[in-house]
Amino acid sequence: MVILISGTGSNMAALLEAAQDPAYGVRVAAVGSDREGTRGIELARAAGVPTFVVNFRDHPDRAKWNEAMAERIDEYEPDLVVSAGFMRILGPDVVGSHPAVNIHPALLPSFPGAHAVRDALAHGVRVTGTTIHFLDEGVDSGPIIDQVAVPVEDDDDESSLHERIKAVEREMLVDTVGRLAREGWTIDGRHVRFGRTAPGRTEHSVSDATDTKENR
């Protein structure tokens, strides 16, 4: 898989640690970012993982940036792309070529976008959480794979709530990516199920790259 990050790379670090165990079923081919000098890229390089940066500011518009990002990702021929704290919207050049998943700090479809934790607090919800979903061309609108709820405490501010969400999202991300790799998945409309036991539906496996590409 290729992991995409924009910042410190805490979720990326959890995936790199998990991937050290051969039984996890994942090889991290590369870590990419949309900006230079991030802590996450430094950590990946220190771990000996190939890295690349496609700086958004180096391109005249979003379409050209997406095209350049897709070209870099394609070099590694990933079976799965993981957006782990990546703050740019990936266009059809990427999500149309590779299965891609994203982690989001809210219980989608509630509170999509870049300010999910702030929006949840402002709305006064008593429970929020985190969602892992497949990416499509919308904003946090792809089929949901898994979710974990996180209660909102009376004295929570954006920072404290986000830290508790991060703690559960790392565990969910590592578990979910591992299951996708080992078991494959089936997508039926907006319903995602692990395994490959639903004939006639869109099936995927990251253990067989040829099969994965044929079924996209």
N, C-alpha and C positions, 0 to 999 in steps of 0.2 A: 504494500500500500504506500501511497504518498500522503503525508500529513501536511496540512496547510495551517499556518499560524500568523498572527499579527503582533504578538506581544511576548510575555514572559515564558510561555510554553509549558505551563504546569500540567495541562492535559496531555500534551505531547510527551512530557517526561514520564508520565504514568504509562503511556502506551509503549514507549521505548523500554521501560523496565519490564513490562509484561512480555514483550516480544523476545526478551533474552531466554525465556523458557521455550524450547522447541515444541512442547506440547500445546502452547498457546495457539500455534498455527498461523502466525503472521510474520512476515519479513518486512521491515520498514525500508523501502527502496530509497526514499529521499524525504527531506523536509523542505517545504517552500514557504516563502513569505512575500508580502506585498511591500515590504520596507526594509531598508538596510539597518544594521546595528541593533536588532532585537536580541533580547536575552535568550529567547528560545532558539534562534539560529546559532548563537554561541554555544548553547548547551548541546545542540545536535552535532555541531562540528567537534566538540570535545569528546562526544561519544563515538566519533568515527563514522557518522551517518552523512551521506552526500547531502548537500544543501544547494538551494538556488533562491534568488530574489528576482521578482519581476516588479520593479518599482512603479507604482501607479503614476507617479509624476513624470515618468519618462515617456509617456504615451499621450497622444493628442486627445483621446477620448476613451470612454469605458469599453467600447467595442474593440478597439485596437489592443487595449490592455488585456481583455479577455482572450483575444486571439493569441497574444504572446504567452499568457499564462498556460493556455491549452497546449501550445507547442512545447513548453518546458515539461509539463506533466507527461505528455505523450512520450517523451524521451525515455521514461522509466517504465512504460507499458504497465501501469498498475491495474490490478483487478478491483481495487477500491481506493477512493480518495476520501480522506477524513478531514473535514473542516473543524479544527479544534482551537477555537478562539480566533478564527479568521474573520476579519471584519469587513470584507468586501463581498458583494453579490457576484456569484459565478454565473456566467451566461451560458448559452447553449453550446458554445465551443467546448466547454468543459463537461457540463452535466449531460450533454447529449452524446458524449463519447465514453464516459466512465461512470459507473455507479458511484455516488458520492453521498456521504452522510454528514450531518451537522449536529452539534450539541447546542441547545438553546436554554437560557435560564428562566423558563416559565413553562406553564402547562398549556402548550398550544392546543387549540387555535387562539387562546387568550394571550394578549400582550406580545405580538410579534415585533420584530424590529430591534434596533440597537439599544433601547432603554427599557428593556423588559422588567428589570427589578424595580427601577424607579416608577414605572407605570403601574405595576402591581401594588406598590405601597400607596401611590396616589389614589388608586381606585378603592382602597380599603379592604382588599380581599383578606380572608383569614387563612387561606391555604394557597400557596403557589408551588413552585417546584422546578423541575428540569425535564426536557424532552430531547430525545435523539430521534432524528427523522431523516429520510432520504431527501436530498435536494432536488428541486425542480427549478424552473426559471422565475418563480415568484419569490416573495420575501417570507421565509419560514413557513412555506405553504405545502411542502411535500409530505408524502405518506409517513405517518408516525410509526416508529419501531417500538419504542418503550418510553415510559414516563415514571418519575418518582416524585411524590408530593413532599413538600417542605412546609411546615406550619409557620405562619407569620406571628412573631411575638409582639406584645404591646409596646416594648421599648426598642423595636428594631428600627434602624435607619438603613439606608441603601447599602452601606458597607457591611454591616453585621449580617444582614439577610443574604447578601451576595456570597459572603464567605461560607455560610452554612449550605447554600445551594452548590457552591463549588465542591464542597466535601463529598456530597452525594453524586454529583454529576461525573466526577472522575471515576468513581467505582462503577457507575452505570455504563460509561463510555468504554472502559476496559472490558467489562463483561460482554457488552453488546457486540463490539467489534470482533472479539474472539469467537463469539457464537456465529456471527456472519461468516467468518473465515472457515470455521470447522464444519458448520452445518449447511451453509448456503441459505438461500431465502426464496420465498415466493411472494409475489405482489399480485393481489387480486383487487383491482380498483384502487381504493385507498387503504386496503388491509394488507399488512405485512406479517408474514408468518415465517418462522425459522423452518428449515428443512426443505426437501424437494419432493414432496409427496402429493402434489396437487396437479394432476395431468391437465393440460390445456391452458394452464395459467403461465404467467411470466416467471420463469425460474432462473436462479442465478447460483453460481458457485465460484468462490475464489480459489478453490483447490484445483480447478481446471480452467486455465486461461482461455483455451479455445472455445470451450462450452460457454463461458461467460460472455465472450464477444458475440457469439452466434445468437444469444438470447436477449441481447439488448434491444 
